[in-house]
Amino acid sequence: MNFVDLIQKKKQGINYTEEEIKYIVSSVNSGSTDDSQLSAWLMTVNFRSLNNEEILYLIKAIAVSGKNVSAAFVFFFFMSF
C-alpha cells in the first residue's frame, strides 16, 4: 500500500477500508508523505468525498494517533462537505 495508490483509488470512487485510512493518518503523522501528496489527497477527497464510514474511520484514526492535527487540515477537510 502506498499513498499515491490510495489517491488513485479515491479518484476512481472506491471507498477506503479502515486499514487504508489508518495508513493515511500514520503516513501524514510520520512525515513520510510530502505536502504535495497530502494536497493531492485533500483535493481528491474534496471532489469525491468520504462516506460516513470513512469519516468515522478517519476521526478514530486521528484520535488514536494522539497527534495534534493542524487547524488548516481540519478546516479544509470539514469545509469540503
Buried (B, 14 or more C-beta within 10 A) or exposed (E): EEBEEBBEBBBEEEEBBBEBBBBBBBBBBEEEBEEEBBEBBBBBBEEBEBEEEBBEBBEBBBEEBEEEBEEEEEEBBEEBE
